[in-house]
Structures are given as structure tokens and as C-alpha cells.
Amino acid sequence: MNGAQDAIKMNGAQDATTLHIHCHALTELPESLGQAAVTTLDISECSALTCLPESLGQLAVTTLDISECYALTCLPESLGQLVNLTALNLSWCRALTGLPESLGQLAALKTLNVGWCRALTGLPESLGHLTALTTLDLCWCSILRRLPESLGQLTALTTLNLRWCCEVTGLPESLGQLAALTTLDLGWCHALTRLPESLGQLAALTTLDLGWCHALTRLPDSLGQMAALTTLNLGWCHALTRLPESLGQLAALTTLILNRCYLLTRLHESLGALTHLDLQVYYCHALHFPPAFIAQQGASAVMEFLLARHHPLKILLLILAARRRRMRHPPAELWSLLHDEFIYF
């Protein structure tokens, strides 16, 4: 304990507003921690730390960094007393199983990072009380199964990262209430089977990443209501069989990634209205080529589309061209395409 007290004295003397405690052997902090007159407390990388003192709530900190405290299993209820806190970093607290209900009392909190907390099983309903929160990072909370319905109360939220939340099967219907949300990352959510119809209410959303959602079979028809959406990633959604017709209503959409959607058989003609769309459909082996809206543009458009996206055809044409020119060494582009088509999965 004396080591912790010495650390507080030493670091406090360097900067009256910031306290850094980095000690891999430290298992606990003294109750006197609450007396520290600091605005930033950084106890990251205290990998043996198992608990925090209740006096934590007496601090006037605006920034609290507890990341990489691998042995920390819980947080004190007094956490909710940190009324000035704007940033809380709990990333890589791999033994942390839950967050206290008092979390919802942090009225000034803007950034909450709980990424890589692989033992986290749930979030408190009080999460919805964080009305100032703009960024919520839950990346790699790999056994987190559900999100609270109160999520929709986070009206200031602009970024929601759920990447690699492998056990999440669905999202709350209240998701559509996140009026300020601009970025939603659901990549690698392997168990995600459905999206709520309320998704279409996300009028400010510009980026939606659903890449590698292997269990996702369909998208809600309301998707076409997201007027601000510019980027939609559906790559590697192996179970996706169809796209909603409303997709053609996404007038702001500039990038649509459908690579390796193996069961997708057709693209709706409504996509033809999206004149600035960068459409990526590599290795969609069941897809009928070319889509009708491309065929209507004439032979040159069909050839351009096929050469850009249908690798087997392009491989054939390159081989024939090499033979016609009696090339002893096939072009490098051919080898690259062969590698992608037959080696990379």
C-alpha cells in the first residue's frame, strides 16, 4: 500500500491536475485516493489491480482511464458520483463482468470505451440516462448477448461500435431513436440474424458496416429511408439471399459492398437510379450477371461491368489475349486474379 501512496505523491507533484499510476504489481489503491485534487486520473496498465476504492467517487475528475487493468472484476457504485466526468476508458479490462447501475448518473459523460472487455455479459438499463454521450465503443465484447432497450434514449450518440460482438443476435427496436447517430459498426457480429425495422429512422446515419455478419439473412425494408447513408458494407454476409427494393431510394449512397455474398442471386433494378454508386460485387457466384439495370445501358456498359467485377470472365479474356499475342509470360494482372479467385477465401 505504501507503494501506491508514494505513486500518488510522486505523480501529483509533477502535474497538479493529472495523476498517473502505472504499476503492474499493484493490487489495490488506498482510500486516500479520493483526496487527490486532480482532473485526470490515469491508472491504465495496472494489470494486477483487482478493485477500486469507494472513495473514487469523491474525485472531481473529467477524464478517467482504467484501461488494461486485466484483473479488475468490478467497479464501485460510487462511480456515479463523478459528476464532472466526460471520458471513461475501460478498454481491455478483460475480467470485468458488469458495470454498476450508478453509471447512469454520469450526466456529463461524452465518451465511454468498453472495448475488448471480453468477460462483460451485460449493460445496465441506466445506460440510457447518459444523455450527453456521443461515443459508445463496445468492440470485442465477445460474450455480450444483448443491449438494453434504454439504448434509444442516447439522443446525442453519434458513434456506436459493436464490432466483434459475436453473441449479439439482435438489436433493440429503440435503436431507431438515435437521431444523431452517424456511424454504426456491426462488423463481425457473427450471430446477428436480424435488424429492427426502426433502423430506417436513423436519418443522420452516413456509415453502416455489416461486413462478416454470417447469420444475417435479410435487411429491413425501412433501410431505404436512411436518406443520409453514403456507405453500406454487406461484404461476407454469406446467408444474405436478397436486398430490399427500397435500397434504390438511398440517393446519397456512394459505396455499396456486396463482396462474397454467395447466396445473393439478383440486384434490384432500383439500384440503377443511383448514378454515383461504387458497386462492389466480387465473388457473388450466385448473382445473375449482368443486373438488368446494367443491361439496359447497352453492350459497352455490360462489358465494362463484367470486366470490373466478374473475375472468371476477365481471367478467360486475359488468357485468350495472352495466347493470341503468343506471350511467353502471362501478365501480372492474370496471376493476381487467379490468386484471388482460387486461393483467397
N, C-alpha and C positions, 0 to 999 in steps of 0.2 A: 504493500500500500504506500510506503514511503516513496517508492519509485514513481508512482502516479502523481503524488503530491509535488515531488520535485519537478516532474514534467510540466505540471500546471504553472509552477512558479517560473521555470525557465522560459517557457514559450510565452507566457503572459508578459514577461519583461521585454521580449523582443518587439511585440506589437500589442498595444493596449486594446485593440479591437478584435484581434484574431488569436485563437488558441489552437495550436496543432499538437496532437498527441499521436505519435506513431510508434507503437511498441508491440512487437509480435508476441512477447511473453506475458503481457498484461492481461489478467483475467477479470478484473473489476476496477471500477472507478470510485473514488471516495464521495461521500455525501456532500463534502465541501465544494464539489464541482459547481453546485448551484449558486455559489457566491462569486463565481468568476464574472467580471464585468466585461463581457465580450459580445460582439455582434455576429461573429463567425466562429463556429466550433467544428474542427476537423479531427475526427478520431478514426479516420479510414485506416485500413491495413492493420488494425489491432486484431489479428486473426484468432487470438485465444480468448478474447473478451466474450463472456457468456451473458452478461446482464448490464443494465444501465441503472444508475441510482434514481430514486423517485425525485430527488432534488433537481433533476434535469429540467423540470417544468418551471423552475424559478429563474431560468436564464432569460435574457432579453435578445436572444439570437435571431437573426434574419436568415442565416444560412447554417444548415446542419448536415454534415457529411459523415455518414456511418458506413460507407461502402467498404466492402471486402473485410467485414468483421464476420468471418466464416463460422464462428462458434455461437454467435448471437441467436438465441431462440425466440425471444420476445422483446417487446418494448413496454416501458412503463405507461400506465394510464395518464400520468402527469404530462405526457407528450402534448396532450390537448391544451395545456396551459401556455404553450409557446405562441402567444397571440400575434407576435411580430414576424413569425416565420414565413418566408416566401419561397424557400427552396429546401427540399428534403431529399437527400440521396441515400437510398438503402440498397443500391445495386450490389450484387454478389454477396448478399447475406444469405448464404446457402442453407443455413439451418433455421431460418426464420419461417415459422409456420403460419403466422397470422399478424394482423395489425389491430391495435386497440380501437374500440368504438369511439374513444375520445378523439381520434384522428379528425373526425368531422367538425371539431371545434376550431380547427386551424383556418380561420376565416380569411387570412391574408395569403395563404399558400397558393403559389402560382405554378410551381414545378414539383412533381412527385415522380421520382425514379425508383421503381421497384424491380428493375430488370435483373434477370439471372438469379432471382430468389426461387430456386428450384424446389424448395420444400413448402412454398406458400400454397395453401389449399383453398383459400377464400378471401374475399374482401368484405369489410363491414358495410352495412347498409348506410351508415353515416357518411360514407364517401360522397354521397350526393349533396352534402351540406357545403362542400368545398366550392363555393360559387365563384371564387376568383381563380380557380385552377385553369391553366391554359395548356399544360403539357402533362400527359399521363403515360409513363413508359412501363409496360408490363412484359417486355420482351423476355423470352426464355423462362417464363413462369410455367414450367413444363407440366406440372400436375394441377394447375388451376383449372377447375372444371366449369365454373360459371361466373358471370358478372352480375352484380346486384342491379335490380330494377331501377334503383335510385341513380344509376349512371346518367340517365337522361336529364337530371337536374343540373349537370355541369354545363351551364349555359355559356360559359366563357371558354370552354375547351376548344382548342384549335388543332391539337395533335394527339392521336390515340394510337399507341404502338402495342399490338398484341402478337407480334411476330414470334413464331415458335411456341405459342401456347397450344401445345399438342393435344390437350384433353378437352378443350372447349368445343362443344358440339353445336352451340347456337348462341345468338346474341339477344339481349332483351329488346322487346318491342319499343322501349323508351329510347333506344338509340337514335331514332328519328328526331328527337327533341334537341339534339346537339346542334343548334342553329349556327354556331360559329366554327364548327369543325371543318378544316380544310384538308387534313391528311389522315387517312385511316389505313393502317398497315395490318393486314391479316395473313401475311405470307407465312407459309409452312404450318398453318393450323390444320394439321392432317385429319383431325376428327370432325371438323366443321362440315355439317351436312346441309345447313340451311341459313338463309339470311332473312331478317324480318322485312315485311312489306314496307315498314316505316323507313327503310333505307332511302327511298326516293325523296323523303322530306329534307335530306341533307343538302340544302340549296347552296351552301358555300363550299361544299367538298370539291376539291380540284384533283386529288390523287387517291385512287382506291387500288390497293395491292392485294390480290387474292391468289398470287402465284403459289403453286405447290399445295393447294387445298385439294388433296387427292379424293376426299369423300364428297365434295360439293357436286351435286347432280344438276342443279338448276339455279337460275337467278330470278329474283322477283321482277314482275312486270313493271313495278314502280321505278326501276332503275333509270328509265328514260326521262324521269322528272328532274334528274340532277343536272340542272342547266349549266353549272359552272365546271363540271367534270372535264378535265383535259387529258388525264392519263388513267387507263384501266388495264391492269395486268391480270390476265387469266391463264398465264402460261403454266403448263404442267398440271392443269386441272383434269386429271385423267378420267374422271367419271362424268364430266360435263357433256351432256348429249345435245343440248340446244341452247340458243341465245334468245332472249326475249325480242319480239318485234320492235318494242319501244326503244331499242338501242339506237335506232336511226334518228331518234329525236335529240340525241346528245350533240347539239350543234357546236359546242365548244371542244368536243373531243378531237385531239390531235394524235394520240397514240393508243392503239388497241393491240395488246399482246395476247395471242392465242396459241403460241408455240406448244407443240406436243399435247394438244387436246385431242387425244387419239380417238375418242368416240364421237366427236363433233362431225356431223355429216353435211351441214349446209350453213351458209351465211345468208341472212335475210336481205332481200333487195333494198330494204330501207337504208342499209349502210351506204348505198350509192349516193345518198344525199349529202354525206359527209365528205365534201370535196377536199379538205385539207388533212384527211386521215392518213396516218402512217400505220398500215395494217400488217402485222407480223403473224404469219400462219405457217411457220416452218414445221414439218413433220406431223402435220394433221392428216394422217394417212387415210382416214375415212371420209375426208372432206371432198365433196364433188367439185372438181375444177373444170373451168373457172366458175366463180359465182355468177349468177345471172346479171347482176348489175355491171360486171366487167364485160361480159359477152356482148351486152348492148352497145358498148363503146367501139366495137369493131375489132378486126383481126390484129392490128398493131397493139391495141391495149391488152388483148388476150395474151399475145406473145410476151409483152413486157411483164405482165403479171406472172406468167408461168416461169419465165427465166429468173425472176427475182425471188420466187417463193417455192417453186416446185423443184427441189433439188434432183430427184431422179431423172426428170426430163432434161435438166441442164447438164447433168453428167453425161447422158446419152448424146446430146448435141456436141459437147466438148470432145467426146471420144470420136464421133464421126468426123468432126472438123480436124482432129489430130491425124486420123487415118487418111483423110483426103489430102492433107498437106504433107503426108509422109514424114511426120515429125518423129524423130528418134526418141525424144524425151517429152512426154506429155506435159502440158503447162501446170504450173504450181497450183493454180486455182482448182484444177481437176483433183489433185491429191487432197487438197483441203476439203473439198466437198465429199470425197469418198470417206475421209476420216470422220467427218461429222455425221454422215448418213449411216455408216456401218459399224463404227467403233464407239462413238459417244452415245450414251443413253441417258 
